[in-house]
Amino acid sequence: MEASPDLRLLLLRYPDAKVLFLPAINESVPVYERSFRLLQDVVVSADRTFISSSTEAKTITLKGTLFYQACDSEKCYLPQKSVVSWDVRVVPLDRERAPEAMQHK
């Protein structure tokens, strides 16, 4: 993921990999089979310049690049990269107090 002043990126988490020995290169490599997910939490800035007192939502774009290499039972293909992005709508905090009857005392 690309760094941004509006975000703090936490560690990327990979699923457990199966370790496979490849005789062609004489190495053991981590392998992911079938569908899997890579997870990375993102913390949105709490800076006053980012979260203003307005009631307007703000859209931020998360951008990154996925680097991968696919293999089948016979060969490994050339490494690839794929650009990824997500638009995330950030809504300001609701600063209106709860009605008196609902407040904990």
N, C-alpha and C positions, 0 to 999 in steps of 0.2 A: 504494500500500500504506500502511496505517496504521502509524505509528511505535509501537514498543514498547520498554520497557527491556530486554527479553530478546533483542532482535534488532538487528542493524545491517543496514539496507537498502542495497544497492549500486545503481548506476545502472540505470535501466530501459533495455533495449536494444530498439529497433524494427528490423524488417527494412528492406531498401532499398525505398523507395517509388517509384512511377512518378509523375512530376509531370504533372498534367493541367490545361490551361487551361479555365476555366469562363466562357464568354462572358456568362452571366446575371449574374455578379457581377464580371466583368472581373478575375479573379484566377487565379493558378496555385496549385494545392493538391496536397499529397502524397496519393496514392491507393494503397490496398492492395487487390489483387484476389485472389479465391479465398481459400483457407485461408492463414493466417499465424499466427506466434507472437510474443508479446511475452515477453521474458525478463528476469527480475530475480533476481539471486543474493541470498540472505539468509544472514547469518552469525549463528549462535547464540551467545549470551553465554557467556563462559568464567568469569564471575564466580562466586566460591565460593558465593554465596547461591543461584545458579541451578543449578549443578552441585554437588550435595552428595555426601557420601561414601556415601550409601545406594546400593543396587543397584536402586532403583525407577526405571522409565522415567517420563518426564514428557511430557505432551501439551501442545503449544502451538498456538494458533490464529492463522493468518495471515489478516488481513482487508484488504480493499481495495475500491475501486470502479472499474469500467471505464466511462469516458465515451467515447461513439462516435457517429458519424453515418453512416448507411447511405445510399447513393445507387444508382440504377440509371441506365440510359442516358437516361432522360427527366427524372428529378427527384431531388432530395435530400429525405430525410425529416427530421422533427424530431430534434434530438439526443436521445440516450437515455443512461441510466446503468444499470449492472447491478452489484449487490453480489456480491462473490465472497469465498469463504473456503476455507481448507484446514486440516485438523487434521494436525499433524505430530508423530510420536512421536519423542522424543529419548531415546536410550539412554545411560546413563552410560558413561564409559570403563572398559574392562576393565583393572583394576589388578593382576591376578594375573600373576606372572612366568611366563615360558615355562619348561618343564622344562629342566633342566641340559643334556641332550643336544641341545636345539634352540637353545641360546643361542650367539650369535656371540662369538668370543673373539679 
